[in-house]
Amino acid sequence: MSSPLDGYTVVDLSSGIAGAYATKMLADGGADVIKVEAPEGDPLRRWSASGAGIAPDEDGALFTFLAGGKRSVVVEPGEMQLVDRLVAAADAVVWSPESAVAQAVAPEELFRRHPHLIVTTITPFGLDGPWSGRPATEFTLQGWSGGAIGIGRGVQDRAPVSIGGQVGEWLAGAYAAAMTLAFRARAVRDGHGELVDLSALEAQILGLTYYPVTYFEMLGRPWRSERKPTVPGIAEAADGLVALGCGTAQQWWDLCAMSGHDEWINESSELTITEQANLHAGELYAWLREQRADDVRELAAAFRIPNSPVGNGENVTAMDHFVQRQAFIRNPQHGFTQPAAPYRLSGVALRAASRAPRLGEHTKEVAAATLSPRDVPAGRPRGDRLPFSGLRVLDMTTFWAGPSCTHPLGMLGAEVIHLESTPRPDGTRLIAGIPASVEQWWERSPIFSALNTNKKSLTLDFQTEQGRDLLRRLIGTCDVVVENFTPRVIEQIGLDFDSLRELREDIIMVRMPGFGLDGPWRDNPAFAYIIEDSSGLSWLTGYPDRTPFEPYSIGDPNAGIHALSGLMLALEHRRRTGQGVLVEAAMVDAALNIAAEQVIEYSAYGALLQRDGNRGPAAAPQNIYQCADIDEFGRPDSWVAIAVNSDAQWSALRAALGLPDWATDPELDSADGRRAHHDLIDEKLAAWCLPRSGDEIVETVWPAGVPVAKVMQPHRQLELPQVRFRQFFEHVGHPVNNAAPHSTLPVSLANGPRALHRQPAPLLGEHNHELLTELGLSEGEIATLAEDGVIGTEPGVGGRRKAAR
């Protein structure tokens, strides 16, 4: 059985985790990925987050994982003839400026000379704009993006804390793979390639923050103004850590009852769930410390409260759910443990885990091969530049993870029908904190608006026979169905994949359960933070002297962008074979992949990676320092992030500071020495930053070539000149809400559409009449459905409960 990308050639001109992960995802789909390296090799070959010694004739375990199934070609940066032959015969190029070979060829020139190519570039800020080419690290990008403060993570009496594990690198790689596949779909149609200019900053805005600009501009207030840990979040039980989550009012009320505190339940409280939970945090944590972790989880599962153990590189591979689902496999080359693929496709052969190439292993083979140039498309691209035009998608998703998959489809041309019901509208309609006394309050959620532009809204109460019948008729007209219910819901209403294939044989079904379609946790409710807790993403976030902080963000959008790649592989399989495909894109499988380094380091080197505040393995010094500014809330709570990634950057920082005596100590000239004296450096840098404004610090340090960032409040993203230059936000009108900026995709396109938001998010049931008429219903039949509560345009009683009255 062939893989979906068999015959697809990708030239990898990247270095680092983001490019390596993007091309790994393409290689796993069957692409022939040719990694082009300078004679010294990709520095990732020598990388270990724990500092483990790597023998001169060996490659690091993380590189081995990320390079599995690729081929390696070595060229001198000044001798590019072989690269020219390769790219002319390739379908795609992935480029990042860290690669010594990539520095010898401008991606814009590559695309000009080879207009059939998808050229995907991964840079901190994009290829052009006022910040293009400025130094940055994943850590400082978290500062600029608002991700270092996120949606309230941390505590107010300490510095903001970044998300650990270099998650921004992995997220950028996942977006790069998805965008490469998306524009490949268009290239298959018309032969024209694309320059996909990906900004890692914009990927972080999408993945580490929760549409804060749209929220602020629509409602006039930020989502969160203080850093508070989620309650209960990750808590100490009598015998270890346990994770519990309250994402809805019902879950908070159930937690009150579960802990024996019914008196905490106040359904009329004006406080948010987070605020109510914080009021009772002390008593709740005291109760949890008296319980065994397994007992708490068993009780929470009975109450339908999201819960999980807290994973890390040592324990996650032994958790019963992951063992039963075979979520981890052995590396075929060195035997360490690594995650399996982030999605599972029925009847489709993803490439099995393969060995990584030795440096230059395939140079002679590739140089001697006949490399036939691809056809050059004639003229300039015309007509529709949207890759998914003509694709009809039934979007049965809610909240954040599922729409993070379907929203890019809508922005890139698919007809997306968002299915809701009046008893159960999309959960994001309900979380804006808008009182029910406000007219059309359910239409005023900035989060719903930000996630659902370009979609149509259909309400069907599919708990009724009429609703289920209409839903089946609609499914027969769709190419793709995407859902993110717990598995039992879809099975109870008879809409599993086999049932859908009876309605349309070649249908693609994407299922996005939190924990997968099987295993002991399969029916556990899953929100982003529980996925982060169980996979290990939370473990590396926070300070070593307290329980981890939950990122509270990346679990959802990360799942969505991985599901999008799985869907595109399925569509390509259908294009080649005519067969339908079930895509199982469990949220936790996507999270385990971007947390892979923890398991790999532990199984390969016996090193359990630990959280260390804002310090990290890639830079020293690296931290967040307070500056003199008073923030918009009247607090001395303004910060800058600084990361020194090389000895040259240390020399530059030292000079920018005026060569203070403490910084000239020769022991600080090496990364090891700076790491050993990190406390001293932090003390001195903190003292230097404190009397200065954030702007002064940035203007002193950044021009010297040192990565630095102001730690932005997330709702201030639109103030960044680079973001404005790239038009990452588009102004979107709305029939109920004020017009507001909406984020787009983290890419700038050479031949893409002029606008990605062509229609505002739909009103509840706005397209009922249009879509039901297409199914052949008469005006009278549609009116009867509305009278019976099967369809509607306001939250309320559905058809089943109305009939029972």
Salt bridges, closest charged atoms under 4 A:
ASP12 OD2 - LYS35 NZ 3.84
ASP12 OD2 - LYS70 NZ 3.96
ASP28 OD2 - LYS24 NZ 2.59
ASP32 OD2 - ARG71 NH2 2.58
GLU37 OE2 - ARG45 NH2 2.69
ASP42 OD2 - LYS35 NZ 2.94
GLU58 OE1 - HIS334 NE2 3.73
ASP59 OD2 - ARG45 NH1 2.74
ASP59 OD2 - ARG358 NH1 2.86
ASP84 OD1 - ARG113 NH2 3.06
ASP91 OD2 - ARG374 NH2 2.64
GLU109 OE2 - ARG112 NH2 2.49
ASP190 OD2 - ARG385 NH1 2.83
GLU194 OE1 - ARG186 NH2 2.79
ASP197 OD2 - ARG726 NH1 2.93
GLU202 OE2 - ARG726 NE 2.67
GLU226 OE1 - LYS228 NZ 3.67
ASP239 OD2 - ARG292 NE 3.96
GLU263 OE2 - HIS261 ND1 2.78
ASP295 OD1 - ARG292 NH1 3.14
GLU361 OE2 - ARG355 NH1 2.99
GLU361 OE2 - HIS362 NE2 3.83
GLU365 OE2 - ARG71 NH1 2.59
ASP395 OD2 - HIS418 ND1 2.96
ASP395 OD2 - LYS455 NZ 2.82
GLU415 OE1 - ARG392 NE 2.89
GLU415 OE2 - LYS456 NZ 2.92
GLU420 OE1 - ARG429 NE 2.84
ASP426 OD2 - HIS418 NE2 2.88
GLU443 OE1 - ARG429 NH1 2.74
GLU465 OE1 - ARG468 NH2 3.05
ASP469 OD2 - ARG473 NH1 3.82
ASP479 OD1 - ARG504 NH2 2.88
ASP479 OD1 - ARG574 NH2 3.25
GLU483 OE2 - ARG511 NE 2.68
GLU491 OE1 - ARG522 NH2 3.02
ASP506 OD1 - ARG504 NE 2.69
ASP506 OD2 - ARG574 NH1 3.94
ASP518 OD1 - ARG325 NH1 2.55
ASP523 OD2 - ARG522 NE 3.39
ASP545 OD1 - ARG158 NH1 3.27
GLU572 OE1 - ARG184 NH1 3.11
GLU572 OE2 - ARG575 NH2 2.79
GLU572 OE2 - ARG576 NE 2.65
GLU584 OE2 - ARG325 NH1 2.84
ASP589 OD2 - ARG325 NH2 2.85
ASP589 OD2 - ARG344 NE 3.82
ASP631 OD2 - ARG635 NE 3.15
GLU632 OE1 - HIS715 NE2 3.03
GLU632 OE1 - ARG716 NH2 2.70
ASP637 OD1 - ARG227 NH2 3.03
ASP637 OD2 - ARG635 NH2 3.83
ASP647 OD1 - ARG674 NH2 2.98
GLU667 OE1 - HIS677 NE2 2.70
ASP669 OD1 - ARG654 NH1 3.06
ASP679 OD1 - ARG615 NH2 2.57
ASP682 OD2 - ARG615 NH2 2.81
ASP682 OD2 - HIS678 ND1 3.18
ASP695 OD1 - LYS710 NZ 2.94
GLU696 OE2 - ARG692 NE 3.53
GLU719 OE2 - ARG716 NH1 3.26
GLU766 OE2 - HIS767 NE2 3.99
GLU770 OE2 - LYS456 NZ 2.69
GLU774 OE1 - ARG392 NH2 2.66
GLU779 OE2 - HIS769 NE2 2.88
